[in-house]
Every structure is written in C-alpha cells, then in structure tokens.
Amino acid sequence: MLLILILLAVAAVLTANLWRARQKLPKGPTPLPLIGNFHQLFYLSWKTGSLVAAFNELKKQYGKVFTVWMGPKPSVYICDYDIAHETHVKRANIFGTRYSVGGMEYIREGRGIIGSNGDFWLEHRRFALMTLRNFGVGRTIMEDKIMDEYRYRFKDFKRTHFKNGAIQVNASSIFDLLVGSIINQLLVSERFEQDDQEFEKLKTSLAEALENISIIEGFLPLWVLKSPLMKWRTKITFAPFDFIFELGNRGIQRRVAAIENGTHTLSEEGDDFVDAFIVKMEKDKKEGIDSSFTLETLAIDLFDLWQAGQETTSTTLTWACVCLLNHPEVVEKLRKELTEVTGGTRGVSLTDRTKTPYLNANINEFQRIASILNVNLFRVLEEDTTIDSQPVPAGALVTTNLSMLHTDEEIFKNPQEFRPERFMENNNLEKRLIPFGIGKRACPGESLARAELFLITGNMILDYDLEPVGTLPKIETTTPFAPMKRPPVYDIRFVPRSQ
C-alpha cells in the first residue's frame, strides 16, 4: 500500500511539473510523464504512413509552431519559412547552439563540425570553409575536378557494366562512387574504385546506421544508450559509425607516416584537407597556441565532412534519376535547353547557369522532392525567448522541419507531384527552398553540392538516355519512419547518345 502511495505521489508531482512547463511553451499534444509524446507520434506515423505526415497532422491541429515532448524534453517545431527566417537568420545568435545528445555525441563528444558549439565550432567551421574555398569550391578548378571524376566514373562503369548497348547499374552505386570520390579527393587526395572493399563496407555501414537509427537515439543520453538496458540496440545502431571513424583514422595515420618517412611532402597550404589541417597543427604548435587542432579532432572533422558531403549529394542524384525516369518528357525538354546552350559541341559548364532556367528549376525540384531529413537536427535555447509571439524557455529544443516546409501545400501546390515548372512560374519559390538548412548552421558544403548537382545532372542528360531496368521505380521513400528519407532501390540503364 505504501509503495502504491509513493508511486501515485511521484506521478502526481511529475504531472504537475509537466503541466507547469507546458504553460511556457507553444501548444502541442498532451504528453505523458517520462515518455512525452512518443506514443502519439508513433501512432500518428503508423496512421498517416510517414513521420512527416504525422508532423503535418500536428501542424493542422496546433499551427505553424508546436511542441512535441521527446520523452522528458520539449522540442519546438517550426513549420513556416517566414518564422524560420526570423528566428534562425535575424536572431541567429539565440538559435545557433546545436543540441548534441545521444547519437550526436557518439564519437564526437562535443567536437567536430556538426555537433560542436562555441569557439571550437567557430574555429573548425571557419577552417573547413576556408580550406574548401582554397581548393577551388565555387571556382573553375572545382569544376575541373568534378568533371574529371564524372568522365572517369562513367568510363569505368562502361568497362565493367556495359550490357545490351548501355551501362546497366544500381543507381545509388554509381552516384556513391562518383560523389564519394569527389569529396575524398578534397579530403585525402584519393579516388575510390569499384573493387574497394573498404568503400563498400563504408557505404554499407553508413546505410545501415542511417536506416536503423530512430528518434529515440537522438534524445536518450549517451550513458543510457551505452547502458546494459540499451546496449543490445546501440551495438547494432552505432557500430557502423565506429567503422567509418576508424577508416578515417587509418587514413590519417598513413598520411602522418608518409610525412615522417619522406614519401609525402607538405606544401605551404597543403594539397588536401588532411594536409591543410596538419599544416595548421604545426603552425599552432610553433606559435605556442593551445590549439583544438589535433589528430583526434581531425578524425572527427573528416567523419563529419565525409558524411555531409557524400551522403546528401549522392542521395539527391539517386532521387533525381527516379524523377527523370518517371518523366521522360522532362528529359527531352532539358536536353533541348542544354543543346541550345552548348550548341551540342561541348559539355555543360558552371558558366551556363544563368542560361539554363529549366535545369535550375529541375535541380530545385529534385532537392525539394528529396528533402533528405524527415527530422532535422535540433538547436537548444540557452535563454528564454519567443517564437511567433509564443514564449519558449531556455533549455527547449528547436528545429525547422525542412521536409514539412518543402511539402507545404500553401506554398508548393500538389507537393507530392514532381513538377519543376513550379519554380519558373513563381520565382519566389526558390527562396523558400532551403535544402542546406538555414542560418549559421547551414551546410558548409553547399557550394560544392550545388556545383555537383548542376554539372552531373546537366552532362548526364546530354550524354545519355535514361531507361529503367524492370519495374519503373516509384517516387516514394523506402524509409518513411526513419530520420533520413532514403530513395527507392533500383537499377538504371545509361544509354550513350550519338554526338
């Protein structure tokens, strides 16, 4: 009897505290003590068919800003572009702190470019942006690197996967190797090959991790995830990240050994990201600076840059081909525009961007359809503030849900439909498309990704006819309930066009 009374008293206290906390937050579904709204979110996801559809149901009930309790932690969802711009851009200092708990802390432990904060984040993000810019991101040298990889990759797959007059290949495989090699050249000056077992395991590991991880891993503290109660799941979910991190670590050790034995010479600025980082380390050491640039933090920065630079662009290109396979009339219209621009005698160049409005519109629509994250990374408030005139206390989590913004029926009519013309009919739509995030936490590799999408898509349309293998893949995700929105798995035929 005493135990029951104690439990009832604890439940009463938790319920009262929860009620008081809700008064200081935007509206949302009624949470339960400890588990929050997880049960409602899981039910709505099952009922509507996806996590994004579940959030849209909550938006209909509670408005453009609402609160969902992830266990004992309140998270505020912003589902309106104007509100997102006002908070994340105009008040960037308040909304710029990354919430780094659970899965975000695994390996990183407050370091890296994605999960860190404060001076560490500022230093490492600034260094990454400067280094990428020095290596040609946004300049013609980067175009040359992208096109070299594009030509090499399709020539290589023609050698190994040519069948009945076409390159027949799994779509994600060719784009993984192409985009992976571009980013890897920037990071460690190495190209991946088809028979590279480490790359195959790396891609398999990353895919497994992204498909197995759930919202739970984003909110439970790391010590809970590593506890005996959760260890069985953590071992499966996070083990792939260990492999990816170790792979980068081994590459760093090889480079250090090569520098020490004289087989690799450091230039003044370095030939790739690893070189530039080591140059920075040595400079700080000579100047007696207590530096955060160490071989360990280099491994974590590589871990972040490789995942961000590879997975997002490769996945978007895989989505792009799904869209084009389902709309051959779009391919013909694209090809007509590109042939007029190039005269049919050369490839597409970044200098053609202003002359290719339809290609630009298609790339926008590819990114809108892809909207790779079903749930975006969170920021945490370090002071009390307001969002859309509603109070939000310090400690609350905040996120702008990009997938919801990109499927907002008031902005993008018939959002499930692939229709690139929408961006030509309304020039303001592009401003409301934010696939790289918004504010000071926007993706540092945006310039590189935009160049890759433009050059690879444009030249692919000029060089090849696209054909499905077997059943035409649907423009539907295979992971509607996972944090990341994965494209369908399919094979494609690239039929060389006579020039």
N, C-alpha and C positions, 0 to 999 in steps of 0.2 A: 504493500500500500504506500509506504514512504517513497519507494522508487518511482511509482506512478506519479505521486505528487511532485516529486523533483523534476521528472520529465515534463509534466504539464507546466510547471513554473518556468523551466528553461524555454519551452515552446512559446509561452506567453511573452517572455522577455524578448525573444528573437522576433516574434511577430510585431511587437510594439516598436522595436528598433527599426524594423523594416518599414513599418507604416510611416514613422517619422522621416526616415531617409527618402521615401518616395515623394514627400511633400516638397522636397528641394530639387526635384528632377522633372524633366518633361514627362508627359503621360506615356503609359505603356501598359501591357498586360499585367495582371496581378501576379506577383511572384510568390513562391513558397520559401520559407526559411531554408537556407543552405543550398538548395538546388536551383533557386531562382526561377527562370522561365524555360529551363532546358526542356521540361516535359511538353510545354506548349509548342516550343519551336520544333521539336521532333515530330509532334503530331501534325502541325501545320505543313511541315515539309512533306510528310507522307501524304497528307490530304491533297495538297496542291501539285505535288510532283517534283518540287525542287526547293532548294534553300532560298533562292532569290524570289521565287513565287511566294514563299512563306513570308518573307520580309515585306513584299508588296501588299500582302493581306494586312499586315500590321500597319502599313502606311495608310491604307484605306480607312482603318479604324481610328488611328491616332494622329494622323497628319504627317507633315514633311520632316518632323523631328520627333523621335520617340525613344523610349528607354526600354531596353531588354536586359534583364538581370542574368548574367552568365555565372551561375552559382551565386555566391555572396557579393559579386562585383557588378555594379551597374555600368552598362555601356549605352552610350547615346548614339543613335544612328541618324545621320544627316542624309536626306534623300532628295535634296533640291540643290541645283547648281548655284543659284544666287546666294543661298545661305552658306554653302561650302566655300564660295569665293570670299564672302565677307569674313568668315571665321579663319580659314586656312591661309588666305593671302593678306587681307587687310590687318588681321590680328595674328600674324604668323608666330610671333614670339610666345603667345599664350597657347597656341595649338601646334607647337613643333616638337614636343617631347614624345619620343617613342615609348610605347608600353612594351616592355621586354620581360616577359614572364614565361615560364613553362618551355614550350618548344622553341620560342625565340631565344631563350637563354642557353639552350643546349648547345654546347661547343663555344658559343660566342661569349657568354658570361659578361655581358656588358660591353663587348668590343665589336670590331667590325664596322661596316658602313651602314648596314641595315638596322641593327639592334642597339647601337650605342647612342649616347646622348652627350650633351655638354661640350667641353673643349675637345675631348677625344673625337667625337663625331665631327665637329667642325674641321679639325686638322685633317682627319683621314678622308672626309668627303672632298675637301678643297684639294688635297693632294691627288685624289683619283681623277677629279675633273681636269686639273691642270695637266696631269700625265696623259690622259686620253686626248686632250687637245693638242699636246706636243706631238703625239703620234699620228696626228692628221685627222682626228674626228672632226667632221664639218669642212674638211679641205679636200683637194683633189687627190692627195696621197692616200686618203682613206678610200676613195672611190676605186683607185687602182688595186688596193688590197682586196676589197670586196669582189671586184670583177675577176681578179686572178683566181680567187677561191671558187667563184661561180663557174668559170670556164673549166678549171681543174676538176671540180666535183662532178659536173655532168659528163665530161670526157671520161672520167674514171668509171662512173656508173654505166656508161655506154659500153665500156670494155668488159664489164662483169655482168650486166643485167640487160643486155640487148636481146630482145625476143620478138620475132614476127614484125620487124621493122620499127621497133620502139624500145625505149628504156622503160622497163616494167619493174616497179619498185614500190616498197612500202613508203607512203608519203612522208611519215614522220622520220624515217631512217635517213632519207636524202637531205632533209632540211636540218636534222640534228647534226649530221656530219658537216654540212656546209656552214651553218651558223656557229657550231661548236668550234670549227677550225678558225673562223674569223676572230672570235673572241680569244681563242687560245693563242693565236699569233700575236695578239696585242699583249697578252699576259705573260706568255713564256716562249714566244717565237717558235711554237711547234704546231704542226698540222696533224690532225687525226686521220688515220687511214681506216678503210673498211674492216680490215682484219685486226684492228687494235683491240685486244681483249679488255684492256683497262677501260677504254672508252665505252665499250659495250656494257661492261659491268657498271660503269659510272652512270650511264643513261638508264639502265635497268633499275639501279639503286634509287636514282632520283625519282623515276616514275613511281616506283613502289612507295617511296616516302610520301610523295605528294598525293597519292591515291589513298593511302592508309591513314594519314593524319586527319584528325577531326577537330571540331571546335573545342572539344574537351582539352586537347593538348595545348591550346592557346591560352587557357585560363587557369589550369591547375598549376600550382607552384612546382618548380623543378624537383624539390625534395619529395613531393608527393608522387610525381611521375616515376622517380627512381626508387620509391619505397617498395617493400615486398608485395604490397597490395596491387600496385600498378606495373611492377617490373616486367611481368609477362607480356604486357602490351608495349611498353616502352622499348623492350628489346627488339620487337618486330618493327615498330614505327620509326624509331630513331637510328637503328643500326645502319641504314643506308647513308645517313649523314656522316657517320663515322668514317665510312669508306671514302666518301667524296673529300672530306677534310684530310684524310691520310694521304690520298692521292696528290693533293696539292702540296702537302708537307714533303713528300718524297721528291717532288719536282724542285722544291726549294733547296733541299739538301744536295741534290745533284748539281744545281747551279753553284751553290757555295763551294762544293768540292772542285768543280771545274775552274772557278776563280782562283782557288788556293793552289791548284796544280798547274795553272797557267794555260789551260786549254780554252779558257774563256776570259776575254779582257773586257773590263768595264769601260765604256766610253764616258764622256763627260756627263751626259744626261741619261745614259742607258739606252739599250736597244729595245727594251720591252718593260712592262710594268714591274716585274721582279727586279730587273737591273736598276730601274729608277728608284725603287724602294730601298735597295741596298746602298745606292749612292747617297740617298737621304740619311740612312742609318749612319754611314761613315762620316758624313758631314756633321751630323748632330754630335757624334762621339768626339770628333776633333774639336768642336766648339764647346765641349763640356756641357751640353744641354741634356737635362734629364728627359729623355725622349720616350714617347709612346710607340716609336717606330722600332720594332724588334722582329726577329724572325718568326716569333709566335703570332704577333699581330698581323704580320704579312700573310701567314697561312689563313687567318680568319678573313682578311680582306679579299684574298683570292677566292675563298669559299663563297663569299657574298657576291663578288663581281661575276664569277662564272655562272652561278645560278641565275642571277638577274639578267645577265647579258645573253645567256644561251636559251634558257627555257622559254622566256616570254616571246622572243622573236621567232624561234622555231615553231612554237605552238601557233602563233598568229599566221605564219605561212601555211601551216597544215590546215587551219581553218579557211584560209584564202582559197586554197585549191578545192575544198569541199564546196564553197560558194560558186566558184567558177565552173566546176563540173556540173552543178545543178542549173547553171545559167549560161549555156553556150552563146546565147545572143549577146551577153555582156562581153564575152571574149572577143567576138567579132567586132563589136563597137570599140573596144580597147585597141585591138590590133589596127583598126582603121586610123584611129587618132595617132598611134605611135608611128605608123608607117608614114603618115603625112609629116610628122615632126622630124623623123630621121631620114626621110627620103628612101627608106628601105635599104640604105647602103651602110649603116653603122648601127651600133648598139645605143640603148637609151643611156643618157648621162644625167648627172645631178643638175647640170646647167639647163636641162629641159623642163624642170619642174614647173616653171611659170607658163609653159606652153602645153601642159598635159592636164587640163582640169578634170577630165574623166578618170584618168589613172589616179589622180589625187583623191577624187571622190570615192573610188573603189577602195583605196587603202584606208580611208576613214571608215568606210562601211565594214571592211574586214576587221578592223580593230574594235568597232562597236559590237559586231556580232561575237567576236572572240571574248571580249571583256573577261580576261583570264581568271580573275579572282572573284569567286562567289561571295567571299567575305574578305574585306580589306584589312590590312594591318592597322592596329589601333594606336592612337595617341593617348596620353594620360595628362589630365589637367593638374597643374601644380598650384593653381589658385582658383578661387571662386570666380565665376563669370556668368554670362548669359549667352544663350543660343536662340536666335529668333525670338528675343524678348523673354525667354523662359530661363529660370535660374538653373545653373549646373554647378555643383560644388567641386572643390579641389578633390582629386583622387578618382573622379569619374573617368571612364574611358570614352573616347570619342572616335568615330570613324565616318568618313564619307563613303557610302556604298556605291562604288563606280558602276557595278552591274545594274543596280536599280536606276541610276541616272541615265545609263545608256539604253534602258528599256522603258523609260518614262513615256507613256502613251500621249501625254500632253505635248511633249517635245518631239519625239520620234514616232510619227503615226505608224500603226501596224508594226511595232518594233521587232516582231519575230520574222518579218519578211526581209529578205536581202534585196535592198533597193538603193544602189549607190547614187541614183539621180537625186535623192532627197538632199544631198549636200550641195548640189548645183542649183536646185530650186530655192534653197534658203541658205545664204552664205553665213548666217549667224549660227547655224547648227554646229559648225566646226569648233566654235568657241566653247560649246557645251560638251564636247567630246574630250575627255581627259584620261586616256588610257595609261598615261605615265604618272598619274597621280596629280596632286595639286598642292601648292605651297612649297615651303622649304624642304619638304621630304620627298619631292618629286624624284623620279628615277634619274640618276646621274648619267645613265647610258642612253638617254632619249635621242640625242643627235645621231649616234651610231645606229640605233634601231630604225629610225626614220630613213636613214640612207640605205640600210639593208633592204627594208621593205620596198622602197621605190625602185632600186636597181635590180633586185632579184625578180620582183613581180614583172616589171616592165620588160626586161630582157627575156624572161621566160615566155611571155606572151608572144614576143617577136620570133623567138627561136623554135617554139614547139606548139603543136596541137595537144590538147589535154583530153585524155579518154579514161573513163573508169574501168576498172577490172572487176567483172562480175556485177553484183548489185550496186546501183548508184548509192553512195553514202548519203544519209540524211544530214541536214544542217541542225544537228542535235548533239548535245553533250553526252558523254558516257558517264559523267560524274556529277549529277545534279545535286547531290547531297554533300559533296566534299568541298573544302575551302577553295580548291582550284578547279576551274572549269575546263576539263580536257576535251579535245576534239574526238570525233569518231576515228576508229582504226580502219584504214582502208589502203588498198593498192591502187596505183595510178600508172598510166602509160603516158610517157612524154614522146610524142611522135615528131621527129625532126622535120622542119618545114624547109622546102626548097627555097633557097635565097635567090 
